[in-house]
Amino acid sequence: ISLCQNICLPISFLDNHSTFSCQLQGEFHLNGVHKTGDVILGGLFPVHFFKSVPDLSFISEPQQPTCHGFYVQGFRLAQIMAFAIDEINKNSELLPNVTLGYSLYDNCAELGIGFRGALSLVNGQEEQIILDHACAGNPLVIGIVGDSSSTRSIAISSVLGLYRVPMVSYFATCSCLTDRQKYPSFFRTIPSDAFQVRAMIQILKHFGWTWAGLLISNDDYGHNAARSLQSELSRSGEGCLAYFEVLPRDKNTDEVRRIVNVMKKSTARVVIVFAYESHILNLMNEVVTQNVTGLQWMASEAWTAAAVLQTPQLMPYLGGTLGIAIRHGEIPGLREFLLKIRPTLHYNNSYGNSMVNQFWEFTFQCRFAPAPPGWLEGGGALCTGQEKLQNVDNEFLDITNLRPEYNVYKAVYALAYSLDDMLRCKPGRGPFSGNSCGALQSLEPWQLVYYLERVNFTTPFGDEVSFDENGDVVPIYDVMNWLWLPDGSTEVQNVGEVKRSTFKGEELILDEDKIFWNFDLKKPPRSVCSESCPPGTHMVRRKAEPKCCFDCIPCSEGKITNKSNSFECTSCPEDFWSNPQRDYCVPKKTEFLSYHEPLGICLAATSLLGTLICAVVLGIFFYHRRTPIIRASNSELSFQLLLSLKLCFLCSLLFIGRPRMWTCQLRHAAFGISFVLCVSCILVKTMVVLAVFKASKPGGGTSLKWFGVMQQRGTVLFLTSIQAAICTTWLVSSSPTPHKNTQYQNDKIVYECAFGSTVGFAVLLGYIGVLAFLSFLIAFLARNLPDSFNEAKLITFSMLIFCAVWVAFVPVYISSPGNYADAVEVFAILASSFGLLITLFGPKCYIIIMRPELNTKKAIMGRGSES
């Protein structure tokens, strides 16, 4: 009801120019202090703690509420604003030719009185206001510094925002006030609770504390902070809550004991507390009773500087506490200004400088005349106004730890700089309609809001002040540490700061050497649910537990720890493999039939040995080419056979060494053509033996005409050209290529030649097999010829060895892994080549070298007659 007393009602029309007047229906009795000026700034401060509630019986008009319980720090906040305005007025660079004044009201830390004060600042207290048709005129105040409470700021700003009257709070932290739709003209010089939460998370991240407990007070402050903390932890992934408990408002011993038991059993060594000292006192009594030590406490700004908790009984448990505190600052000249405060004698206890007189009475425990009844009789003293403030030892003159005071100082300067920016606007280049500028004579509150949103200045202490799109100041917090000194005393020291800048974002700066740790090792504690997984492992979350609790599972072979996602391992690139520790990828071992390994060396040496033997045999045959045994064995085909065997031995070298494109294409072609040339010579030789035998019988002379020298050469060439055509078709259609095979062993790369076409390789081998089988069949049929032509037996035996080797080759080759497949093929080539060389040319060389007496026509023919 009393709020309606400040509403103006039109009572009469005064003239023909549509002017009318408003009559004040009542007035608020507010405790305040005022100073005139060209422009007035308003302020709301908690100079008293409590109020006396008037009678609300609705029978009579309620009395004005009265305040009691003087709050020195609230009064000092008001004086900080007065000092800042006085300092600005003396500054010739800021607002030249403009004098600032102020109207400061006591809100008694109560919503109703604070609301009355705000309306009085905006509407004024004149009994009658005469307005013209345009309602033009300067506002009574251009902006308000306050309020200190989020609740009061929400209520007041929701009304002032309708008229775009700027309000700059120095202590309201609720993150809800960032809603520009509801509070379009609200600003603040204290960071919101959201940033306080992020500041705490920065500290947790810095020390690697990913496992913490959370205790909150059972009010809006605690629950809003808890929601913000849980949301930020979930978004950033920087940590988890081991437990979340709400501290009871009253002395609920059972509930407090249960909470302490939860803390005691938890593995979390860090405890975050968003509460007031009254809630924490009950908790700490139980902590002391159960002797719960070894915890690292983190304090919100609500109790970081709570002296009531810094006692010898509690410091063994709370020593080393890290807390978030409002940014402190230095204000030069403040102490001298405060010492100049003087009361006004014979004040009427309602308006004027009553606030100063109340401070004087509280500080010196005296009363101004006329003294209240019974004051003098009770031994009380009268105030003279000549008492010395410098002789008083209280917090009023202590300017070493200015925190809310510094925010008030910045709020006043923010309004002053905004007004200065507006007055410096050049006509025709302004930001408003028609490029107009704001003028002091026709100042609108919303114009100042425009400049407040863009203000940017630096305080003498070096802090940058500007507001973001939500009206929040560039945030900065001090990090405090509870130092427990050897003499038992306590000191709350500044060990760093958390701030957000335009270029670096959120930044934590700590002086770790100054931090006092209340642990035996004098080092930060470890507070994690699970230790970080070592290299070579990945995290697997435990069921029904927070994400910070996990098990470390080794990565499988070929995978290493994923640095970007610790919950999975990442596969190594194709040509790499994980090292034994699974922490990085190493190039895979390469494997092929190499000239540098024993197997390759043996096979290459055997190949060269076979080639050398062929050359020696060829030399022997050439040297003894006119001897009967050479002439009887078809010397030309023998020479061709020896040359083809030499090629067979040499082609095996193509299977040794790292596969290249040319070696892959050439190795099977050379192998196929060389062996077809060799087997073709044997086949033709066998057919010639059979034809000679038939020609020796009556009427069989015509059979030799089909096996003359030209026919023999043509037959060998024809049969070989068929294999050449097969190889050419294979190479053109689907050529063999080098291939990296990892199927045998994942940690090795086996270099091999892929067939390209298995059909091509099968046809190549099949053709060799067909010729070998024909040679074996014809030689087998001619095995019982007379001894003079007994070479058919040697051919039969050689083909039997040849076919046995290659029949055995196929299954062994298919089942051999890696480079052993090439070794098996080389072994088959060498075995079959040596089989042919030894069986076909061994006996002849024996006769030529060891039994030359048998190398005569007579001996050969004689053996034939004997048989």
DANOR-V872767 format. One line per field, one symbol per residue. ss: DSSP state (~ for helix, > for strand, _ for the rest). A space follows every 50 residues. Layout:
BEGIN
ss=???
END
This chain:
BEGIN
ss=_~~~~~_>>>>>>______>>>>>_______>>>>___>>>>>>>__>>> >>_____________>>>>>_~~~~~~~~~~~~~~~~~~~_________> >>>>>>____~~~~~~~~~~~~~____>>>>___________>>>____~ ~~~~~~~~~~~~~__>>>>_____~~~~_______>>>____~~~~~~~~ ~~~~~~~___>>>>>>>__~~~~~~~~~~~~~~~~~___>>>>>>>>___ __~~~~~~~~~~~~~____>>>>>__~~~~~~~~~~~~~~_____>>>>_ ______~~~__~~~~~~~___>>>>>__>____~~~~~~___________ ___~~~~~~~~~~~_>>_____________>>______~~~___~~~___ _>_~~~~~~~~~~~~~~~~~~~~_________~~~____~~~__~~~~~~ ~~___>>>_____>>>>____>>__>>>>>>>>>_____>>>>>>>>>>> >___>>>>>>_~~~______________________>>>>>________> >>>>____>>>_______>>>____>>>______>>>_>>>______~~~ ~~~~~~~~~~~~~~~~~~~~~~~____~~~~~__~~~~~~~~~~~~~~~~ ~~~~~_____~~~~~~~~~~~~~~~~~~~~~~~~~~~~~~~~~~~_____ ~~~~~~~_~~~~~~~~~~~~~~~~~~~~~~~~~___>>>>>______>>> >>>>___~~~~~~~~~~~~~~~~~~~~~~~~_____~~~_~~~~~~~~~~ ~~~~~~~~~~~~~~~___~~~~~~~~~~~~~~~~~~~~~~~~~~~~~~~_ _~~~__~~~~~~~~~~_
END
